[in-house]
Amino acid sequence: MDILSLQNALDLAADLEPLGTVKQIEEKVFPDGEVLTRIPQDVGLEVAVLARLYPDVNNNLVKLMLTLDALSDLGVRKIILIIPYLPYARQDRRFRPGEPISSKTVLRMLSSFPVSALLTLDVHKPYIADYAPRVSMINMYPASEFAERISGVDLVISPDFGSIHRAEAVAKVLGVTYTYFEKYRDRETGSITLIPRHDVDMRGKKVAIVDDILSTGGTLVDACRAAKTLGASVVFAAVTHCQLLKNARDKVKSCIDKLICTDTILNEYAEVKTGPILRTALQKLL
């Protein structure tokens, strides 16, 4: 199988080379900001397309659409998309009247081409796969890779109920307890307190907080401070997609004892390499 890669994902493509020939997609940005891609003319009828869509999400998304359209025009029958971090996934429902469901919009655009499968890591809400029923979404979570790097912790915590499945997955690998925080707002002061859903003793314990996205760091640091207030001696954090926006790095350093990220988004905390994870998943489809 030919493996086509956008320039920003060539490091990940190197890990896929045992499964096929890696070919770089040509990219161009015109003076007016429009983009153009060009694919090699000797591709086969089945290809994999690898793309990091973050950062510069909108430009990269257009590059991907142009690439998929060019492949379709060439008569390619089967495309496996490999998108390590799927953007727009957080808008998984209509939060206010008049808004689009952005994840549905993106997935329906992708599924308008001969895409048979989408490989991605730790999508925000797995049920968005229902928005593109013709495309098989393979959503991987690096539980074992995270567990290896936080071995020795006594408890795994999710900052909210939405990430409880992540905490459960890592805790099962480690053989420890897991829980999640619930938010309680003081009606008089408006202050928010985080309290573990289950009765767990954190005094003197090593704790790991797991989540899918680290954006500005507010949620993660609030959970860290709550854990240390309850007596946790050490707090690690294992986050799949680390955007680290604004002053997130300073926030993290103010509380988290160690941060572990993946390289779906390139950053200095990216201990977990996703190339081998993607290779294993792609191999199962070939």
BAFI-3210 file (N, C-alpha, C; in Angstrom, 3 decimals, decimal comma, padded with zeros to 6 digits):
// residues 286
n [1|2|3|4|5|6|7|8|9|10|11|12|13|14|15|16|17|18|19|20|21|22|23|24|25|26|27|28|29|30|31|32|33|34|35|36|37|38|39|40|41|42|43|44|45|46|47|48|49|50|51|52|53|54|55|56|57|58|59|60|61|62|63|64|65|66|67|68|69|70|71|72|73|74|75|76|77|78|79|80|81|82|83|84|85|86|87|88|89|90|91|92|93|94|95|96|97|98|99|100|101|102|103|104|105|106|107|108|109|110|111|112|113|114|115|116|117|118|119|120|121|122|123|124|125|126|127|128|129|130|131|132|133|134|135|136|137|138|139|140|141|142|143|144|145|146|147|148|149|150|151|152|153|154|155|156|157|158|159|160|161|162|163|164|165|166|167|168|169|170|171|172|173|174|175|176|177|178|179|180|181|182|183|184|185|186|187|188|189|190|191|192|193|194|195|196|197|198|199|200|201|202|203|204|205|206|207|208|209|210|211|212|213|214|215|216|217|218|219|220|221|222|223|224|225|226|227|228|229|230|231|232|233|234|235|236|237|238|239|240|241|242|243|244|245|246|247|248|249|250|251|252|253|254|255|256|257|258|259|260|261|262|263|264|265|266|267|268|269|270|271|272|273|274|275|276|277|278|279|280|281|282|283|284|285|286]
n.u [000,840|000,507|001,624|000,664|001,810|001,283|003,494|003,881|003,639|005,593|007,418|005,908|005,180|007,489|007,507|005,624|006,616|007,419|005,070|004,423|005,157|006,295|005,209|005,630|003,262|002,978|002,958|001,578|001,412|-000,348|000,184|-002,159|-003,079|-004,474|-004,406|-002,673|-002,395|-000,471|-000,471|001,570|001,827|001,917|000,441|-001,245|-004,368|-005,298|-004,757|-003,095|-003,564|-001,825|-002,061|-001,304|-003,485|-003,420|-001,150|-002,667|-005,198|-007,398|-006,251|-004,808|-006,870|-008,210|-006,157|-006,115|-008,683|-008,449|-006,463|-007,759|-009,778|-008,301|-007,209|-009,535|-010,321|-008,330|-009,147|-008,789|-009,759|-009,943|-009,373|-007,498|-007,662|-005,420|-005,406|-003,971|-004,760|-007,979|-009,462|-012,057|-013,654|-014,607|-016,900|-019,354|-022,029|-025,059|-024,687|-025,874|-028,834|-028,845|-026,168|-023,679|-023,097|-020,053|-018,224|-019,711|-020,014|-017,339|-016,707|-018,619|-017,825|-015,353|-016,206|-017,393|-015,699|-013,885|-013,337|-012,536|-011,797|-010,961|-008,278|-007,549|-006,494|-007,726|-010,288|-012,422|-015,174|-016,209|-018,628|-019,123|-018,503|-020,787|-021,739|-020,640|-021,398|-020,556|-017,865|-015,342|-014,410|-011,498|-010,633|-008,074|-006,587|-003,881|-003,428|-001,727|000,780|000,755|000,443|002,830|004,570|003,744|003,963|003,631|001,856|-000,931|-003,575|-005,872|-007,263|-010,004|-010,664|-013,321|-016,599|-016,756|-014,311|-013,973|-013,752|-011,202|-009,625|-010,358|-009,320|-006,499|-006,098|-006,807|-004,711|-002,643|-003,571|-004,873|-006,993|-009,632|-011,234|-013,431|-013,699|-016,305|-018,043|-018,872|-020,748|-020,675|-023,500|-023,672|-021,105|-020,145|-017,883|-016,053|-015,856|-013,995|-014,782|-014,038|-015,838|-016,135|-015,547|-012,465|-009,200|-006,736|-004,544|-001,129|-000,762|000,289|-000,869|-002,497|-003,687|-005,799|-006,575|-008,041|-007,435|-005,246|-005,600|-005,761|-005,081|-006,543|-008,597|-007,107|-005,230|-006,906|-007,974|-005,629|-004,896|-007,063|-006,652|-004,225|-005,006|-006,573|-004,659|-002,869|000,390|002,024|001,389|000,794|000,255|-001,372|-001,882|-003,429|-003,576|-001,766|-002,111|-001,310|-001,818|-001,680|-000,824|-000,437|001,703|003,023|000,968|000,713|003,228|002,968|001,674|001,446|003,427|004,648|004,266|002,930|002,710|001,467|002,801|000,935|000,328|003,006|005,233|007,133|006,712|006,151|006,349|005,235|005,247|003,389|003,551|004,250|001,867|-000,062|000,904|000,459|-002,350|-002,936|-001,818|-003,536|-005,623|-004,792]
n.v [-001,199|002,236|004,951|008,045|011,185|014,252|017,051|017,771|015,437|013,628|012,520|010,679|009,070|007,692|005,585|003,975|002,893|000,116|-001,036|-000,124|001,952|005,134|008,240|011,656|014,276|016,970|020,411|023,697|027,186|029,914|033,451|034,778|033,261|030,956|027,367|024,522|021,162|018,369|015,148|012,180|010,629|007,934|006,340|003,558|001,681|001,496|003,355|004,855|007,774|010,102|012,585|015,362|017,461|019,529|021,990|024,932|024,328|024,810|025,387|023,003|021,175|021,864|021,267|018,502|017,802|018,592|016,827|014,339|014,626|014,750|012,178|010,691|011,510|010,264|007,709|006,108|003,505|002,824|004,390|004,840|006,800|008,493|010,200|011,573|013,390|014,415|017,253|019,624|017,865|018,307|019,816|018,168|018,070|020,067|022,877|025,367|026,865|027,126|026,654|024,694|021,115|020,576|018,427|016,526|017,807|017,870|015,113|014,187|015,525|014,288|011,674|011,859|011,171|008,302|006,994|004,428|003,801|005,398|006,166|007,130|008,820|008,691|010,157|012,889|012,415|009,274|008,511|010,116|008,841|007,817|009,763|009,403|006,845|005,189|005,071|003,366|004,000|003,811|004,085|004,730|004,289|005,175|003,480|001,507|002,528|004,948|003,934|002,590|004,683|005,915|004,145|002,818|004,555|005,080|005,600|006,407|009,172|010,802|014,075|014,700|013,236|012,678|011,698|009,294|006,741|006,725|006,892|004,459|002,621|003,009|002,488|-000,205|-001,442|-000,874|-002,042|-000,736|001,435|003,559|006,725|009,627|013,226|015,233|018,267|020,852|023,677|026,544|028,192|030,716|031,989|031,249|029,778|026,862|023,470|020,501|017,166|013,790|011,190|008,696|007,300|007,771|007,513|009,804|010,546|010,906|009,478|008,504|009,959|009,845|011,874|011,645|012,637|013,770|016,119|018,835|022,044|025,094|024,458|024,813|023,017|020,696|021,580|022,474|020,014|018,811|020,452|019,979|017,275|017,406|018,957|017,127|015,511|014,128|013,062|013,123|014,153|013,046|013,616|012,407|013,033|012,929|014,664|017,436|020,693|023,029|025,908|029,518|030,459|027,869|026,142|027,295|027,108|024,319|023,634|024,750|022,953|020,196|017,320|015,711|015,691|013,813|013,449|012,651|012,448|013,279|015,910|017,955|018,488|019,427|017,587|015,171|012,100|009,677|007,893|007,920|006,735|003,868|002,860|003,614|002,170|-000,500|-000,555|000,073|-002,102|-004,175|-003,642|-004,205]
n.w [000,000|-000,814|001,127|001,766|002,834|004,515|004,907|007,592|009,003|008,529|010,308|011,736|009,637|009,059|010,850|009,725|007,449|007,190|006,300|003,823|000,921|001,609|000,536|-000,111|000,034|-002,128|-001,229|-001,350|-000,749|-001,791|-002,536|-001,744|000,298|-000,266|-000,584|-002,027|-003,096|-004,296|-005,519|-005,843|-009,071|-009,403|-007,679|-006,111|-006,276|-003,734|-000,888|001,951|003,849|005,633|008,058|010,044|011,514|013,260|014,487|012,873|011,849|010,008|007,462|007,082|007,051|004,687|002,867|003,189|002,227|-000,455|-001,275|-000,946|-002,823|-005,194|-005,204|-005,463|-008,031|-009,471|-009,438|-007,225|-005,117|-002,445|000,579|003,435|006,150|008,277|011,057|013,615|015,711|015,920|014,879|015,791|017,117|019,660|019,507|019,685|019,830|019,600|021,231|021,566|020,169|016,641|016,209|014,441|014,406|014,710|014,583|013,235|010,775|009,786|009,670|007,853|005,556|005,109|004,677|002,239|000,298|-001,097|001,478|003,596|006,185|009,269|011,168|014,391|017,421|020,644|020,458|021,284|021,999|021,536|020,301|018,128|015,835|014,760|013,102|010,647|009,231|007,127|007,250|008,882|012,060|013,827|016,967|019,012|022,247|024,239|026,627|027,786|027,183|028,599|031,191|031,567|031,976|034,258|036,290|039,550|040,688|042,902|042,465|039,893|038,302|036,758|035,538|035,271|034,710|032,015|031,131|032,366|031,277|030,288|032,598|033,741|031,873|032,033|034,738|034,910|033,541|035,291|037,584|039,704|041,720|040,427|039,858|039,586|039,470|040,817|040,241|042,461|043,119|045,085|046,058|047,101|047,045|044,579|044,126|043,079|043,980|043,801|044,185|044,867|043,198|044,371|047,611|048,393|049,722|049,584|050,973|051,256|048,927|045,594|042,727|039,556|036,985|034,228|030,904|027,760|026,285|026,679|026,939|027,762|030,299|032,625|033,628|034,192|036,126|038,154|038,955|039,850|042,037|043,681|044,262|045,679|047,824|049,097|050,086|048,429|047,639|045,411|042,114|038,965|035,442|032,591|029,386|026,246|023,914|023,723|023,652|024,946|025,343|025,564|028,807|029,687|030,207|032,415|034,290|034,522|035,590|038,076|039,669|038,761|039,064|037,176|033,700|031,077|027,652|024,322|020,957|019,093|018,835|018,445|021,082|024,018|026,019|024,972|025,463|024,717|021,815|018,916|016,444|016,337|017,455|015,595|013,422|014,179|014,240|011,563|010,257|010,920|009,273|006,743]
ca.u [000,000|001,193|001,295|000,884|001,918|001,542|004,842|003,944|003,483|006,616|008,039|005,040|005,196|008,680|007,155|004,693|007,317|007,398|003,793|004,231|006,058|005,874|005,388|005,236|002,325|003,471|002,075|001,904|000,545|-000,295|000,280|-003,438|-003,416|-005,057|-003,454|-002,765|-001,611|-000,277|-000,114|002,342|000,954|002,073|-000,173|-002,091|-005,815|-005,557|-003,726|-003,308|-003,205|-001,457|-002,076|-001,518|-004,331|-003,169|-001,897|-003,107|-006,242|-008,241|-005,443|-004,494|-008,099|-008,425|-005,147|-006,552|-009,822|-007,941|-005,755|-008,749|-010,475|-007,375|-007,137|-010,802|-010,282|-007,407|-009,790|-008,446|-010,990|-009,949|-008,483|-007,470|-007,214|-004,740|-005,411|-003,681|-005,661|-009,104|-009,989|-013,492|-014,396|-015,219|-018,257|-019,974|-023,480|-025,459|-024,747|-026,838|-029,585|-028,205|-024,792|-023,520|-022,373|-018,852|-017,639|-020,513|-019,673|-016,029|-016,757|-019,403|-016,981|-014,362|-016,858|-017,888|-014,680|-013,837|-012,632|-013,111|-011,480|-010,283|-007,515|-007,297|-006,208|-008,442|-011,240|-013,050|-016,357|-016,202|-019,899|-019,244|-018,358|-022,121|-022,006|-020,119|-021,559|-019,880|-016,432|-015,020|-013,499|-010,719|-010,227|-007,117|-006,201|-002,582|-003,484|-000,525|001,928|000,683|000,648|004,262|005,305|003,282|003,934|003,863|000,776|-001,907|-004,944|-006,017|-008,437|-010,465|-011,117|-014,788|-017,176|-016,558|-013,059|-013,866|-013,309|-009,739|-009,098|-010,583|-008,401|-005,145|-006,106|-006,835|-003,361|-001,822|-004,141|-005,160|-008,332|-009,851|-012,434|-013,475|-014,124|-017,567|-017,978|-019,917|-020,656|-021,262|-024,491|-023,476|-019,837|-019,870|-016,656|-016,258|-015,067|-013,963|-014,833|-014,058|-017,153|-016,141|-014,835|-011,086|-008,245|-005,581|-003,470|000,161|-000,809|000,686|-002,093|-002,357|-004,874|-005,770|-007,565|-007,725|-006,895|-004,745|-005,653|-005,181|-004,587|-007,388|-009,245|-006,092|-004,637|-007,949|-008,020|-004,384|-004,983|-008,044|-006,006|-003,230|-005,757|-007,047|-003,525|-001,994|001,792|002,561|000,352|001,206|-000,821|-001,161|-002,846|-003,143|-003,343|-001,323|-002,012|-000,506|-002,091|-001,515|000,150|-000,698|002,937|003,239|-000,065|001,062|004,393|002,593|001,048|001,713|004,809|005,162|003,284|003,252|001,838|001,849|003,253|-000,097|000,676|004,401|005,480|008,302|006,327|005,668|007,092|004,580|005,316|002,162|003,824|004,063|000,447|-000,731|001,354|-000,251|-003,742|-002,985|-001,468|-004,726|-006,558|-004,212]
ca.v [000,000|003,522|005,771|009,444|011,968|015,683|017,328|017,867|014,115|012,721|011,789|009,536|008,210|006,835|004,369|003,180|002,414|-001,341|-001,476|000,373|002,995|006,468|009,275|012,957|015,093|018,327|021,441|025,052|028,256|031,050|034,734|035,186|032,371|029,692|026,260|023,548|019,945|017,549|013,792|011,441|010,066|006,479|005,682|002,423|001,852|001,544|004,184|005,432|009,186|010,495|014,048|016,095|018,611|020,574|023,265|025,466|023,345|025,059|025,191|021,580|020,466|022,105|020,463|017,109|017,665|018,667|015,570|013,271|014,831|014,366|010,716|010,207|011,741|009,288|006,405|005,322|002,864|002,651|005,305|004,759|008,080|008,417|011,543|011,316|014,211|014,826|018,535|019,908|016,780|018,754|020,285|016,893|018,252|021,462|023,442|026,466|026,870|027,798|026,186|023,404|020,061|020,667|017,101|015,894|018,478|017,417|013,686|014,005|015,950|013,236|010,459|012,064|010,579|006,842|006,687|003,225|003,754|006,545|005,825|008,309|008,541|009,308|011,178|013,473|011,607|008,212|008,307|010,913|007,921|007,609|010,797|008,935|005,398|004,433|005,043|002,651|004,783|003,047|005,067|004,066|005,011|004,619|003,171|000,777|003,436|005,855|003,169|002,299|005,878|006,369|002,985|003,177|005,375|004,339|005,950|007,130|010,041|011,617|015,369|014,737|011,952|012,463|010,986|008,158|005,548|006,799|006,516|003,023|001,877|003,077|001,826|-001,659|-001,873|-000,748|-002,828|000,149|002,015|004,772|007,483|010,905|014,352|015,912|019,688|021,403|025,130|027,236|029,098|032,072|032,565|030,866|028,980|025,464|022,482|019,193|016,094|012,475|010,540|007,591|007,579|007,301|008,184|010,222|011,005|010,262|008,617|008,990|010,033|010,214|012,430|011,377|013,370|013,685|017,358|019,883|023,268|026,172|023,867|025,109|021,818|019,791|022,142|022,433|018,638|018,586|021,153|019,265|016,050|017,732|019,404|015,906|014,809|013,431|013,484|013,335|014,130|012,964|013,819|011,754|013,659|012,475|015,761|018,582|021,934|023,930|027,255|030,658|030,212|026,515|025,545|027,820|026,517|022,920|023,588|025,208|021,886|018,844|016,885|015,219|015,651|012,920|013,645|011,923|013,341|013,637|017,322|018,007|019,305|018,973|016,543|014,035|010,864|008,544|007,984|007,324|006,016|002,417|002,575|003,726|001,065|-001,714|-000,453|-000,005|-003,464|-005,000|-003,356|-004,584]
ca.w [000,000|-000,778|002,294|001,437|004,059|004,503|005,384|009,051|009,623|008,001|011,417|012,013|008,451|009,114|011,589|008,912|006,249|006,990|005,745|002,469|000,463|002,027|-000,479|000,406|-000,734|-002,358|-000,669|-001,771|-000,262|-002,695|-001,829|-001,158|001,414|-000,718|-000,554|-003,108|-002,888|-005,498|-005,122|-006,846|-010,100|-009,488|-006,531|-006,439|-006,095|-002,295|-000,268|003,278|003,875|006,993|008,166|011,301|011,195|014,253|014,451|011,580|011,554|008,840|006,252|006,925|006,690|003,255|002,155|003,205|001,320|-001,820|-001,525|-001,096|-004,092|-006,257|-005,203|-006,013|-009,481|-010,052|-009,429|-006,037|-004,632|-000,992|001,291|004,897|006,696|009,566|011,625|015,032|016,535|015,083|015,350|015,786|017,767|020,913|019,210|019,341|019,848|019,436|022,581|021,529|018,909|015,523|016,019|013,770|015,120|013,873|014,359|012,178|009,520|009,326|009,330|006,630|004,439|004,867|004,174|000,871|-000,561|-000,895|002,724|004,209|007,612|009,865|012,358|015,200|018,827|021,756|020,034|022,471|022,299|020,516|019,604|016,897|014,700|014,189|012,104|009,353|009,359|006,063|007,553|010,121|012,878|014,803|017,974|019,905|023,456|024,654|028,063|028,204|027,082|029,737|032,426|031,674|032,389|035,579|037,178|040,946|041,242|043,715|042,088|038,626|038,414|035,651|036,060|035,230|034,306|030,583|030,870|033,284|030,547|030,186|033,916|033,915|030,997|032,591|036,050|034,710|033,198|036,495|038,673|040,837|041,784|039,652|040,178|038,875|040,274|040,548|040,567|043,330|043,132|046,236|045,502|047,629|046,602|043,204|044,053|042,677|044,691|043,170|045,182|044,206|043,155|045,318|048,854|048,268|050,591|048,801|051,848|051,035|047,738|044,278|041,934|038,143|036,345|032,791|030,115|026,338|025,727|027,557|026,151|028,571|031,535|033,782|034,158|034,731|037,338|039,192|039,456|040,588|043,325|044,505|044,733|046,699|048,996|049,753|050,679|047,483|047,784|044,060|041,079|037,573|034,476|031,297|028,482|024,881|022,972|024,523|022,882|025,783|024,868|026,472|029,877|030,202|030,738|033,774|035,145|034,770|036,477|039,410|040,469|038,272|039,293|035,903|032,620|029,965|026,496|023,115|019,885|018,110|018,706|018,863|022,267|024,776|026,974|024,171|025,729|024,053|020,363|018,373|015,203|016,488|017,717|014,301|012,562|014,601|013,806|010,103|009,855|011,081|008,175|005,455]
c.u [000,872|000,698|001,663|000,861|002,039|002,872|004,928|003,815|004,546|007,324|007,223|005,068|006,381|008,394|006,227|005,370|007,350|006,131|003,562|005,222|005,508|006,208|004,852|004,287|002,935|002,448|002,543|000,898|000,728|-000,241|-001,021|-003,902|-004,072|-003,978|-003,707|-001,936|-001,467|000,217|000,738|001,403|001,010|001,461|-001,062|-003,560|-006,230|-004,421|-004,107|-002,826|-003,016|-001,372|-002,190|-002,337|-004,153|-001,670|-002,250|-004,206|-006,948|-007,484|-005,154|-005,725|-008,414|-007,419|-005,574|-007,705|-009,371|-007,225|-006,733|-009,493|-009,595|-007,250|-008,403|-010,828|-009,363|-007,987|-009,407|-009,726|-011,086|-008,914|-008,620|-006,885|-006,561|-004,593|-005,193|-004,566|-006,745|-009,676|-011,483|-014,311|-015,074|-016,617|-019,044|-021,493|-023,777|-025,640|-025,719|-027,576|-028,855|-026,778|-024,763|-022,974|-021,087|-018,213|-018,396|-020,170|-018,369|-016,079|-017,555|-018,630|-015,972|-014,999|-017,456|-016,901|-014,617|-012,979|-013,304|-012,884|-010,766|-009,603|-007,212|-007,024|-007,117|-009,335|-012,068|-014,282|-016,473|-017,501|-020,039|-019,023|-019,700|-022,456|-021,493|-020,190|-020,858|-018,381|-016,220|-013,998|-012,813|-010,099|-009,347|-006,809|-004,930|-002,511|-002,205|000,698|001,935|001,020|002,132|005,034|004,836|003,180|004,284|002,792|-000,232|-003,343|-004,914|-007,334|-008,729|-010,945|-012,632|-015,296|-016,905|-015,299|-012,901|-013,388|-011,799|-009,087|-009,234|-009,569|-006,985|-005,069|-006,104|-005,457|-002,469|-002,300|-004,417|-006,594|-008,415|-011,134|-012,449|-013,967|-015,503|-017,426|-019,162|-019,707|-021,356|-022,213|-024,315|-022,218|-019,531|-018,619|-016,987|-015,315|-015,146|-013,866|-014,856|-015,437|-017,232|-015,298|-013,443|-010,186|-006,997|-004,382|-002,191|000,251|-000,227|-000,520|-001,756|-003,695|-004,755|-006,885|-007,157|-007,041|-006,435|-004,661|-005,001|-004,719|-005,465|-007,989|-008,240|-005,530|-005,653|-008,030|-006,780|-004,452|-005,975|-007,421|-004,995|-003,887|-006,259|-005,893|-002,610|-000,570|002,428|001,398|001,004|-000,001|-000,435|-002,270|-002,463|-002,753|-003,015|-001,120|-001,180|-000,608|-001,925|-000,459|-000,013|000,554|003,212|002,218|000,303|002,206|004,056|002,036|001,469|003,186|005,446|004,026|003,790|002,227|002,251|002,327|002,222|000,016|002,098|004,574|006,607|007,996|005,921|006,549|006,532|004,579|004,126|002,390|003,646|002,610|-000,334|-000,355|000,617|-001,696|-003,863|-002,723|-002,675|-005,729|-006,069|-004,393]
c.v [001,244|004,310|007,206|010,272|013,448|015,934|017,295|016,518|013,127|011,944|010,560|008,546|007,256|005,535|003,461|002,531|000,897|-001,851|-001,001|001,466|004,363|007,468|010,596|013,668|016,483|019,334|022,824|026,022|029,456|032,367|035,187|034,264|031,074|028,611|025,311|022,331|019,218|016,186|013,141|010,743|008,540|005,751|004,540|002,719|001,859|002,310|004,519|006,871|009,602|012,009|014,473|017,329|019,760|020,737|023,686|024,575|023,599|024,881|023,716|020,764|020,657|021,309|019,000|016,887|017,696|017,372|014,429|013,396|014,425|012,850|010,113|010,366|010,752|007,869|005,520|004,802|002,824|003,569|005,056|006,071|007,857|009,848|011,395|012,110|014,762|016,147|018,653|018,843|017,226|019,324|019,072|016,923|019,740|022,071|024,613|026,432|027,662|027,372|024,909|022,381|019,859|019,316|016,359|016,493|017,939|015,961|013,435|014,483|014,855|012,003|010,642|011,537|009,076|006,443|005,489|003,183|005,024|006,077|007,096|007,892|009,367|010,464|011,610|012,687|010,532|008,081|009,178|010,053|007,671|008,639|010,411|007,412|004,578|004,294|004,334|003,469|003,875|004,054|004,379|004,944|004,378|004,295|002,491|001,686|004,447|005,118|002,872|003,472|006,442|005,188|003,417|004,066|004,485|004,540|006,717|007,892|010,704|012,952|015,545|013,390|011,629|011,697|009,744|006,899|005,544|006,380|005,017|002,212|001,854|002,333|000,309|-002,195|-001,877|-001,628|-002,000|000,670|003,242|005,448|008,746|011,985|014,831|017,363|020,103|022,909|025,698|028,300|030,532|032,727|032,293|030,024|027,517|024,570|021,159|018,125|014,754|011,828|009,402|007,960|006,965|008,142|008,515|010,601|010,187|009,419|009,323|008,862|010,409|010,716|012,177|012,153|013,307|014,930|018,289|021,144|024,406|025,684|024,062|023,880|020,900|020,302|022,195|021,041|018,317|019,223|020,471|017,997|016,345|018,270|018,202|015,019|014,080|013,966|013,825|013,259|014,137|013,306|013,152|012,230|013,333|013,619|017,034|019,809|022,982|025,381|028,289|030,337|028,829|025,894|026,010|027,247|025,089|022,822|024,004|024,094|020,480|018,482|016,312|015,145|014,743|013,151|012,687|012,937|013,507|015,124|017,444|018,969|018,682|017,879|015,243|012,806|009,669|008,774|007,231|006,552|004,512|002,020|002,605|002,585|-000,230|-001,694|-000,569|-001,423|-004,385|-004,793|-003,831|-006,071]
c.w [000,000|000,437|001,947|002,713|003,763|005,202|006,912|009,755|009,163|009,106|011,790|010,848|008,468|009,849|010,795|007,720|006,103|006,305|004,311|002,145|000,850|000,930|000,061|-000,543|-000,904|-001,836|-001,115|-001,161|-001,191|-001,902|-001,171|-000,042|001,008|-000,763|-001,725|-002,717|-004,222|-005,055|-006,210|-007,828|-010,166|-008,290|-007,008|-006,193|-004,634|-001,636|001,170|003,221|005,328|007,074|009,622|010,937|012,174|014,411|013,024|011,002|010,225|007,530|006,019|006,550|005,208|002,430|002,091|002,239|-000,137|-002,206|-001,774|-002,424|-005,264|-006,354|-005,807|-007,531|-010,191|-010,066|-008,262|-005,395|-003,118|-000,368|002,787|005,394|008,055|010,078|013,133|015,999|015,628|015,604|015,152|016,510|019,054|020,710|018,726|019,409|019,715|020,823|022,675|020,197|017,840|015,270|015,183|014,754|014,316|013,596|013,261|010,814|008,947|008,881|008,062|005,402|004,098|004,232|002,787|-000,169|-000,284|000,311|003,373|005,714|008,028|011,138|013,115|016,634|019,721|021,324|021,243|022,930|021,207|019,722|018,352|015,657|014,018|013,117|010,716|009,332|008,282|006,320|008,888|010,910|013,894|015,761|019,008|021,117|024,013|026,140|028,542|028,196|028,229|031,037|032,654|032,263|033,731|036,542|038,596|041,532|041,956|043,246|040,774|038,673|037,075|036,221|036,024|034,721|032,835|030,243|031,738|032,563|030,353|031,504|034,145|033,106|031,569|033,913|035,903|034,348|034,436|037,636|039,911|040,729|040,878|040,096|039,320|039,827|039,841|040,990|041,431|043,419|044,367|045,710|045,974|047,069|045,134|043,047|043,765|043,467|043,949|044,251|044,450|044,291|044,156|046,530|048,776|049,164|049,780|049,668|051,649|049,781|046,505|043,354|040,492|037,618|034,843|032,094|028,651|025,801|026,849|026,712|026,920|029,943|032,748|034,433|034,843|036,047|038,467|039,802|040,282|041,971|044,256|045,081|045,832|047,967|049,801|050,223|049,730|047,593|046,450|043,078|039,705|036,698|033,166|030,358|027,036|023,957|023,748|023,646|023,621|025,310|025,981|027,526|030,502|030,807|032,160|034,744|035,523|035,775|037,900|040,289|040,052|038,482|038,034|034,905|031,515|028,859|025,383|022,075|018,774|017,795|019,242|020,046|023,073|025,788|026,282|024,359|024,962|022,546|019,759|017,077|015,328|016,747|016,403|013,371|012,902|014,112|012,292|009,621|009,941|009,949|006,830|005,168]
res [m|d|i|l|s|l|q|n|a|l|d|l|a|a|d|l|e|p|l|g|t|v|k|q|i|e|e|k|v|f|p|d|g|e|v|l|t|r|i|p|q|d|v|g|l|e|v|a|v|l|a|r|l|y|p|d|v|n|n|n|l|v|k|l|m|l|t|l|d|a|l|s|d|l|g|v|r|k|i|i|l|i|i|p|y|l|p|y|a|r|q|d|r|r|f|r|p|g|e|p|i|s|s|k|t|v|l|r|m|l|s|s|f|p|v|s|a|l|l|t|l|d|v|h|k|p|y|i|a|d|y|a|p|r|v|s|m|i|n|m|y|p|a|s|e|f|a|e|r|i|s|g|v|d|l|v|i|s|p|d|f|g|s|i|h|r|a|e|a|v|a|k|v|l|g|v|t|y|t|y|f|e|k|y|r|d|r|e|t|g|s|i|t|l|i|p|r|h|d|v|d|m|r|g|k|k|v|a|i|v|d|d|i|l|s|t|g|g|t|l|v|d|a|c|r|a|a|k|t|l|g|a|s|v|v|f|a|a|v|t|h|c|q|l|l|k|n|a|r|d|k|v|k|s|c|i|d|k|l|i|c|t|d|t|i|l|n|e|y|a|e|v|k|t|g|p|i|l|r|t|a|l|q|k|l|l]
***
